[in-house]
Amino acid sequence: MFSWYNKVLSRQPIFVQSVTTALLFGAGDVIAQQLVEQRGLDKHEGIRTLRMAAFGGFFAGPVLSNWYRFVELNIKGSSPLKTLTLKVAADQLICAPIFIGVFFSAQGLLEGRRVDEIKEKLQSGYRDALMSNYKLWPAVQMVNFYFTPLYYRLAVSNVVSLGWNAYLSTVNQRSSATRKPVDQRQ
C-alpha cells in the first residue's frame, strides 16, 4: 500500500495530497461530531462533514502542498538550525494566521452566511483557534521540517490534523451556533 501511495504521490503530488487532505478533514469532522460533541449517528450532520472535506480537498490540500514546497525551496539560513527556525517561524507567523482566517471565512460561505455573520464567526473563533495553534503546531512543524521529506510533510501534518481538524470543526460549530444559515432563516 505504501509503495503504491509513494508511486502515485511522485506522479501527481498535489492531487494525491489534496485527496488525502479532503479525507482527513472529513474524518476530523466525524471525530468532532461523534467523539467530542457525541451527536450519535442519527444526528450526524453529513453536510458539515462534506463542507470540511471540500475545504480540505479544494483549498487546504493544494495550498499547503504548494506552501511546503515554497518554504523548502526559498527559506534558507546560515545553518541547519537557523533554516529550521526560519521555516517554522514563516509557517506560524505567515501561513497559520492566514489559513485559520480563510478556514472560518470559507466555512461561513459554505454555510450560506452573510458577510456580517462571517465577521462574527471570525470574532468568535479566530483568536482562540490561533492561540491553540501556537500550542501545538510549532513543535509539530519543527519535527516535520527537520525529519520529514518534502513530499510527505503534508501527510504528516494531515495525521496530526485529525485531532486539530476535530478541534477546528468544533470551534467553527460553536462560533456558528448563534446564527442560522441562510437556508434555515425565515
PyMOL commands that set and color helices and strands:
alter all, ss='L'
color gray80, all
select helices_A, chain A and resi 2-11+13-36+41-43+46-74+80-110+115-147+150-176+182-184
alter helices_A, ss='H'
color red, helices_A
deselect
rebuild
show_as cartoon
